[in-house]
Amino acid sequence: MVQAPAGSGSGRGASRVPELPPSMRDRVPFLLFRASQISLATANQMLAPMGLNARHVGILTMVTELAPMTQKSLGEALGIDRTTVVTLLDELTGMGYVVRRRHPGDRRAFLVHPTAAGREAKIAAVRILDEQQRRFLAPLTAAERGQLASLLKRIQGGRDS
């Protein structure tokens, strides 16, 4: 994201983001954080007409592509605290996209299962996220996109999560 230099701008009182100091704008973890914020905001904006956000789609993707999962496992896999997972699942349940059923091996736990509508919503949402990714990575060549994905996976220690 290109920052306008401080002092530039066309109007008085115009809202603008101040230029960052070199210790921030050249720091890779900060750049990753900022890129993540931009990507997430765009994804949520594009998913909003469906009544979903990126976290909803993460849950739908996990339970449709892998298997029914416990609320705890979903939270751990997606890095979402348990209270937020419950809220997200309540929302998805209200939309008719998931159901919770008692875990057959642990009466204290619930397994989250997708419904047919949830599977369809996930497919539609992933199409939107494919377009969001295309737009977000548009400044990069195909080779650079592949290299970026490879480098980010390496930073994570080769993990897919």
N, C-alpha and C positions, 0 to 999 in steps of 0.2 A: 504494500500500500504506500503510495507516494504521499508524503506530507508536504503541504505548502509551507514555504519558509515563513517564520514569524514576521509579521509586518506586511505580508502580502494579503491580498483580499480586496474585493471590489466595493464592499459597502460597509457603512458604519454599523457597529453592533452585530455584524455578521458572525454567526457561530463558526468557529474554526478550531481545529485541533492544533495546539501548539507543537512546534517542532520538538522532537525528543533530543536529549543530550546523547552524545556518542556512546556513553557507557550503557545506555539503554538500547538505542537503535542498532547497535552493532553486536548485541549480546544474543546469541542463538536461542537460548531458552526463552528469552522475552519475545523474539521474533516468532518462535513456534507458538507461544501463548497467544500472541496477537493474531496470527494466522488462524489459529483454532477459534478464537472469538468471532472473527469475520466469517469463517466457514459455518459455524454453528448458527449465527444470526441469520445468514442467508438461507440455510436449510430450514430453520424454523419458520421463516417468512414464506418460503415456497410450500411448506407442508400445511400452513395455517388454513388454507381453504378446505382441507380435508378434516380439520379439527384435530390434527396431530402435531406433535413436535418430534424432534430427533430422538429424544429418550423413549417416547412411545414406540417409534419405529425400531429402536434398538431391542426393546422387549419383544415386539412382534417378530422380529427377525430371529432372535434367539429361540423362541418357542416354536416357530414354524420350521426353521432350518435344522435345528438340532433335535430337540425333544422337549416334552413338557419339563419344566424346571421348577424348583422351589423358589419362593420369593427371595430367600437368602442367597441362593446361587445366582439368581438374576442380578441382585445388587452387587455381589462380589465380581461377577463377570463384567458388568458394565460400569463399575466404580460409582455406584449410586447408593447413598445411605438408605437404611431400611425404612425410615419414615417416608422418604420420597418415593421409594419403590411401592409402598402401600398406596400412596396417593395416586401414582401413575397407574397402578393396577385397578384401583377403584374407577378411575376415568375410563380405562380401556374396557372394563367390565360394563360400565354404564353405556358405552358405545356398542356393546355387543360383540367385541372383538376377542375377548378372552373369558374363560371361566376358571374358577379355582375349585379344585377337588382335593379332598383329603389324600395325603400321601399314604399309599397302602402299607409302607414299611415304617412310617413315623406318624402317629396320630396327631402329633403337635404341629406338623408341617402341612402345607398345602402345595400341590403341584399346579402350575399355571399351564392351561391348555388353550391353544388358539381355537376359535370357532371358524366356520366356513367364511363368515364375513371378515374375520380377522386375517385369514389367509389372503383373501382378495384385497383387503386394505393394504396389507404388507406389500403385495405385488405392485399396486399402484404407487405406494409411497417410495418404493425402491426405484421406480422409473423416475420419479421426481428427484430423488437423491442422485441418480445417475446424471441428470441434467444439471443439478447443482454442482456436482463435481466437475462436469465439463466446463461450466462457466468459471468456477473457482480456479481451475488449473489452466484456463485458456492462455495466460501469458507464457506458459511453458510449452516446449516442443514435446512430441510423443516420447522421445528418448529421455528428456529431462523429467517428465512425469514418472517414467519407469525408474529412473535413477533416484528420484525423491522417495518413491515408495520403498525402494530397496534400502536406502539409507535410514529411513525412519524405522523400518523393521529391524535393522541392525542395531540402532540405538536402543530399541526395546529388548535387545538380547535375542532376536529371532522369533519372539513371541508374536502370535497373530492378534493378541488382544491389545 
